[in-house]
Every structure is written in structure tokens, then in C-alpha cells.
């Protein structure tokens, strides 16, 4: 009898000191929105193991508290929320994960919702900067490796990075692995870039990733009229061009200046410009006439 009591007490002690282990719901991201229900007044944690920014519709307002830290997103609904879609954007790659949330009042006797962990599914798109699944396969020595596929085009990543560096606060600039600054001649002649428009172009800064360059060029109106900006008017071997603003105001007004982001491939902007056509005097290349001492006699 005493043995049974001792065994029962030992089992009770083991149960009492055993920590509670909370289950984690696993959701696989395969480019389909993931349902994450919420309960009003309860915090639900979404583990994603990435540094993300959360996009919330304005209609949600103060009804949802959102915090993000250490690869986890903390969601707490203050009141009922109709079905709403949130966007989780990877701060390093720009890739998106979509969450469909809806908050309802707590039901009596219902257990708290468990945390959620989001993992990449087998069909998920490759994040920018990472190779595809079959890129680790052996490549014959006589074969050239295939171009690594990216989720976001390099020209888009470069243009966005350059625009943020010029117009956004530094604390909000996205981290873009692989992008590095490039030395740029500030006095680079850009007369042939927009030859048909009354503007002055000045190179500001340049960045590079792999074999792509982006150059930020300041464009200033030097006329008294509005100037519409059309990428088709640019001259040169340019892959993509993006104007920060669609038009320039008259000279002297705040809107008389903008920036154009020029993406080139295999070389920088200086090697992508058309050569300038110089005016010349053909008489300069003619031989100088020679004078002879017997010229007068010969004429007679």
C-alpha cells in the first residue's frame, strides 16, 4: 500500500514539474493566401524566420495591434475584424506572403489559438538572390551554367534601391544583398542622353549587382515651359529607364527637377551613351599652301 502511494506521489510530482508544451500550427506558403484566424483579446504569434514588413489595409485601423521582431509577427485584435488580407514582405528580398485574417469574440470554454509557423512549400517561388532547387546539380565542364532565375527582376530591384536611397529616409531603405555602390564621374557628359528636350542632366550616383548597373541622373528643366518626360526620348544602350516624376515644371519652380534611373547591362552609363557628333571645319585638314620664291617669275 505504501509503495502504491509513493508511486502515485512520484507520478504527480513529475506531471507538476513538466513544462507545458504548446503546439505550433505549420502552414506551407505555396503562393496561396494562408488563413490565420484571430480571437479578440488574444495574441497570436506568426513565426516566419525572416525580417518582414507588414502591410495592413487602412480599413483595419486601430482594431489590430501588430508588432514584428526577430522573425516573428505578433497579432492582437482589439475588436472584431471582418475577413482582411495582410501582406508580409521580406525586407531582404521583397517577396510577399499573404495572410487572410478574421477576428471573432472568444467562445466560452474554447482553448487559445496556437502559434503559427510559416514554411516554404515545395512549389513556392524562389526568393530573390537564392538559386533554384536544381541549381546545385553538377554542371559539365564544357557547358555554361544557366542564368539563375530570380523572383524579382534585377532591374526592378536596382531601380527601387536607387529611388529609396535618394528619396526615402535611410532607416527605411531595404537591405538588398549583392548591391554595391559604384564610383561615378560627377562631370560625366550627358549631352546626348536627352538631346531633343530643353533639360540639363547630371549624374548623381550608381550601384551595381551582378552584370547590371543603375545610374541615378538628375534632370533639370532649363526652359520656361512644362516638359513631358517620355523614356522613349532617351538615347543610348539602356535596358530600362524610370522617371521619378512624369513631367518637369518651368525653370525656377520646385517641380523643375526630377531623377531618372537608368539600368544598363555589362557596363555602366558612360559606356552606354551615344557618341557626341562634333562640328568640324574640313579646311583644318587641308595641307597649308606653299609659297615659292620664283612664283612671280613663273606667272610672268
C-alpha positions as CSV (number, residue, x, y, z in Angstrom):
1,X,0.0,0.0,0.0
2,X,2.8,2.4,0.9
3,X,4.5,1.5,-2.4
4,X,1.4,2.5,-4.4
5,X,1.2,5.8,-2.5
6,X,4.8,6.6,-3.2
7,X,4.5,5.7,-6.9
8,X,1.3,7.8,-7.2
9,X,3.0,10.8,-5.5
10,X,6.1,10.5,-7.7
11,X,3.9,10.5,-10.8
12,X,2.1,13.6,-9.5
13,X,5.3,15.4,-8.9
14,X,6.6,14.6,-12.5
15,X,3.4,15.9,-14.0
16,X,3.5,19.0,-11.9
17,X,7.1,19.9,-12.9
18,X,6.7,19.0,-16.6
19,X,6.5,22.3,-18.6
20,X,3.5,22.9,-20.8
21,X,4.5,22.3,-24.4
22,X,2.4,24.4,-26.8
23,X,1.7,23.1,-30.2
24,X,2.6,25.1,-33.3
25,X,0.5,25.0,-36.4
26,X,2.5,24.6,-39.6
27,X,1.4,26.5,-42.7
28,X,3.1,26.0,-46.0
29,X,3.4,29.0,-48.3
30,X,2.7,27.9,-51.9
31,X,1.5,31.3,-53.3
32,X,-2.0,30.8,-51.9
33,X,-3.2,33.1,-49.1
34,X,-2.9,31.5,-45.7
35,X,-5.8,31.6,-43.3
36,X,-4.9,32.8,-39.8
37,X,-8.0,33.3,-37.6
38,X,-7.8,35.5,-34.6
39,X,-9.7,35.8,-31.3
40,X,-10.5,39.2,-29.9
41,X,-8.2,40.0,-26.9
42,X,-5.8,37.1,-27.6
43,X,-2.4,37.5,-29.1
44,X,-1.4,35.1,-31.9
45,X,2.2,34.7,-32.9
46,X,3.2,34.0,-36.5
47,X,6.8,32.7,-36.9
48,X,8.3,33.3,-40.3
49,X,12.0,33.4,-39.5
50,X,12.6,36.4,-41.7
51,X,12.8,40.2,-41.3
52,X,9.4,41.3,-42.7
53,X,7.3,44.4,-43.0
54,X,3.5,44.1,-42.6
55,X,1.1,45.8,-44.9
56,X,-2.3,46.5,-43.3
57,X,-5.4,47.9,-45.1
58,X,-6.4,51.3,-43.8
59,X,-9.9,49.9,-43.0
60,X,-8.5,47.9,-40.1
61,X,-7.3,51.0,-38.3
62,X,-6.6,50.6,-34.6
63,X,-8.6,47.4,-34.3
64,X,-5.4,45.3,-34.9
65,X,-2.1,45.7,-33.0
66,X,0.8,44.4,-35.0
67,X,4.4,44.0,-33.8
68,X,7.3,42.4,-35.6
69,X,10.6,41.3,-34.0
70,X,13.2,38.6,-34.5
71,X,11.4,36.9,-37.4
72,X,8.0,36.7,-35.6
73,X,4.9,38.8,-36.1
74,X,2.6,39.4,-33.1
75,X,-1.1,39.9,-33.9
76,X,-3.7,41.0,-31.3
77,X,-7.2,42.0,-32.3
78,X,-8.8,44.6,-30.0
79,X,-12.3,44.0,-31.5
80,X,-14.0,42.0,-34.2
81,X,-12.4,42.3,-37.7
82,X,-14.1,41.2,-40.9
83,X,-12.0,39.0,-43.3
84,X,-9.0,41.0,-44.2
85,X,-5.8,40.3,-46.2
86,X,-2.4,41.2,-44.8
87,X,0.9,41.4,-46.7
88,X,4.1,40.2,-45.2
89,X,7.1,41.5,-47.3
90,X,10.6,40.1,-46.9
91,X,12.8,43.1,-46.1
92,X,15.8,41.5,-47.9
93,X,14.2,40.0,-51.0
94,X,10.9,41.9,-51.5
95,X,8.9,38.7,-51.8
96,X,5.4,38.6,-50.4
97,X,3.4,36.2,-48.2
98,X,-0.4,36.8,-48.0
99,X,-2.4,36.2,-44.8
100,X,-6.2,36.2,-44.6
101,X,-7.2,37.1,-41.0
102,X,-10.6,37.5,-39.3
103,X,-11.1,38.2,-35.6
104,X,-14.1,37.0,-33.6
105,X,-15.1,37.2,-29.9
106,X,-13.8,34.4,-27.7
107,X,-16.1,31.5,-27.2
108,X,-16.7,30.1,-23.7
109,X,-14.5,27.1,-23.0
110,X,-12.6,27.4,-26.2
111,X,-8.8,26.8,-26.0
112,X,-6.4,29.5,-27.0
113,X,-5.2,29.5,-30.6
114,X,-1.8,28.0,-31.0
115,X,1.1,29.9,-32.7
116,X,1.6,29.6,-36.5
117,X,4.9,28.8,-38.3
118,X,5.1,29.6,-42.0
119,X,7.4,27.5,-44.1
120,X,8.2,27.4,-47.8
121,X,6.2,24.9,-49.7
122,X,7.6,22.7,-52.4
123,X,6.0,24.9,-55.1
124,X,6.9,28.3,-53.6
125,X,8.8,30.7,-55.8
126,X,12.5,31.1,-55.3
127,X,13.3,34.2,-53.2
128,X,15.4,36.8,-54.9
129,X,19.1,36.1,-54.5
130,X,18.7,32.4,-54.0
131,X,19.2,29.7,-56.6
132,X,16.6,27.3,-57.8
133,X,16.3,23.8,-56.3
134,X,18.1,22.2,-59.3
135,X,20.9,24.7,-59.4
136,X,23.1,22.6,-57.2
137,X,23.2,19.8,-59.8
138,X,26.5,19.1,-61.3
139,X,27.2,21.1,-64.5
140,X,29.6,19.6,-67.1
141,X,32.8,21.4,-67.6
142,X,32.1,22.2,-71.3
143,X,28.6,23.6,-70.5
144,X,27.9,27.1,-69.4
145,X,25.8,27.4,-66.3
146,X,22.2,28.5,-66.8
147,X,21.2,32.0,-65.7
148,X,19.9,31.9,-62.1
149,X,16.2,32.6,-62.0
150,X,15.0,35.4,-59.8
151,X,11.6,36.1,-58.4
152,X,12.0,39.9,-58.8
153,X,13.8,41.2,-62.0
154,X,17.2,42.7,-61.2
155,X,16.2,46.0,-63.0
156,X,13.3,46.4,-60.6
157,X,15.4,45.7,-57.5
158,X,18.1,48.1,-58.6
159,X,15.6,50.9,-59.5
160,X,13.8,50.5,-56.2
161,X,17.0,50.5,-54.3
162,X,18.3,53.7,-56.0
163,X,15.0,55.5,-55.5
164,X,14.9,54.7,-51.8
165,X,18.5,55.9,-51.4
166,X,17.6,59.3,-52.9
167,X,14.1,59.9,-51.6
168,X,13.4,57.7,-48.6
169,X,14.8,58.0,-45.0
170,X,17.9,55.9,-44.6
171,X,16.2,53.8,-41.8
172,X,13.6,52.7,-44.3
173,X,15.9,51.6,-47.1
174,X,15.6,47.9,-47.9
175,X,18.5,45.7,-47.5
176,X,19.4,44.3,-50.9
177,X,22.0,41.5,-50.8
178,X,24.6,41.8,-53.6
179,X,24.1,45.5,-54.4
180,X,27.2,47.6,-54.1
181,X,27.9,51.3,-54.9
182,X,29.9,52.2,-58.0
183,X,32.4,55.1,-58.4
184,X,30.8,57.6,-60.8
185,X,32.3,60.6,-62.5
186,X,30.2,63.6,-61.4
187,X,31.3,65.6,-64.5
188,X,30.1,62.8,-66.9
189,X,29.0,64.5,-70.2
190,X,25.3,63.7,-70.7
191,X,24.5,66.0,-73.6
192,X,23.4,63.1,-75.8
193,X,21.1,61.5,-73.3
194,X,18.0,63.7,-73.9
195,X,19.1,65.8,-77.0
196,X,15.5,66.7,-78.0
197,X,14.5,68.2,-74.6
198,X,15.5,71.5,-73.1
199,X,17.0,69.9,-70.0
200,X,20.3,69.6,-68.2
201,X,21.3,66.1,-67.0
202,X,23.8,65.4,-64.1
203,X,24.9,62.0,-62.9
204,X,24.3,61.6,-59.1
205,X,25.1,58.1,-58.0
206,X,25.4,54.5,-59.3
207,X,25.0,51.0,-57.9
208,X,25.7,47.5,-59.3
209,X,24.6,43.9,-58.9
210,X,26.0,41.1,-60.9
211,X,26.2,42.4,-64.5
212,X,23.6,45.1,-64.1
213,X,24.2,48.8,-63.3
214,X,21.8,51.5,-62.2
215,X,22.7,55.2,-62.5
216,X,20.6,58.0,-61.0
217,X,20.6,61.1,-63.2
218,X,19.2,64.4,-62.1
219,X,17.2,66.1,-64.9
220,X,16.5,69.9,-64.7
221,X,14.3,71.9,-66.9
222,X,16.1,75.0,-68.4
223,X,13.1,76.4,-70.3
224,X,10.0,78.4,-69.2
225,X,7.5,75.7,-70.3
226,X,6.4,72.4,-68.9
227,X,8.3,69.4,-70.3
228,X,6.7,65.9,-70.5
229,X,9.2,63.1,-69.8
230,X,9.0,60.0,-72.0
231,X,11.5,57.2,-71.7
232,X,11.4,56.8,-75.4
233,X,13.3,60.1,-75.9
234,X,16.3,58.7,-74.1
235,X,19.3,58.0,-76.4
236,X,21.8,55.2,-75.6
237,X,22.1,51.5,-74.9
238,X,19.8,51.5,-71.9
239,X,18.0,48.4,-70.6
240,X,15.3,50.2,-68.6
241,X,14.5,53.8,-67.6
242,X,12.3,55.1,-64.9
243,X,11.5,58.8,-64.2
244,X,10.7,59.7,-60.7
245,X,8.1,62.2,-62.0
246,X,6.2,62.3,-65.3
247,X,6.9,65.9,-66.1
248,X,9.0,68.9,-65.3
249,X,7.7,72.3,-64.4
250,X,9.1,75.6,-65.7
251,X,12.6,76.6,-64.6
252,X,12.7,78.2,-61.2
253,X,9.7,76.3,-59.8
254,X,10.1,73.5,-57.2
255,X,9.0,70.9,-59.7
256,X,11.6,71.8,-62.4
257,X,13.9,68.9,-61.3
258,X,13.5,65.1,-61.1
259,X,15.6,62.0,-61.3
260,X,15.7,59.2,-63.9
261,X,17.0,55.8,-63.0
262,X,18.9,54.2,-65.9
263,X,19.7,50.4,-65.8
264,X,22.4,49.2,-68.1
265,X,23.9,45.7,-68.6
266,X,27.5,44.6,-68.7
267,X,28.8,48.1,-68.3
268,X,28.0,51.5,-66.7
269,X,26.2,54.5,-68.1
270,X,29.4,56.1,-69.5
271,X,29.9,53.2,-71.9
272,X,26.2,53.2,-72.9
273,X,25.9,56.7,-74.2
274,X,25.8,57.6,-77.9
275,X,29.0,59.3,-79.1
276,X,28.6,63.1,-79.5
277,X,28.7,64.4,-83.0
278,X,31.3,67.2,-83.1
279,X,31.1,70.1,-85.5
280,X,34.3,70.4,-87.5
281,X,35.8,72.6,-90.3
282,X,37.0,70.4,-93.1
283,X,39.5,73.1,-94.1
284,X,41.5,72.3,-91.0
285,X,42.6,69.0,-92.5
286,X,43.8,70.5,-95.8
287,X,47.5,71.0,-96.3
288,X,48.8,74.5,-96.0
289,X,49.6,76.3,-99.3
290,X,53.3,76.6,-100.0
291,X,54.9,79.8,-101.4
292,X,57.7,79.7,-103.9
293,X,60.4,82.4,-104.4
294,X,60.1,82.0,-108.2
295,X,56.3,82.1,-108.2
296,X,56.2,85.6,-109.7
297,X,58.6,84.8,-112.5
298,X,56.7,81.7,-113.4
299,X,53.5,83.7,-113.5
300,X,55.0,86.2,-115.9
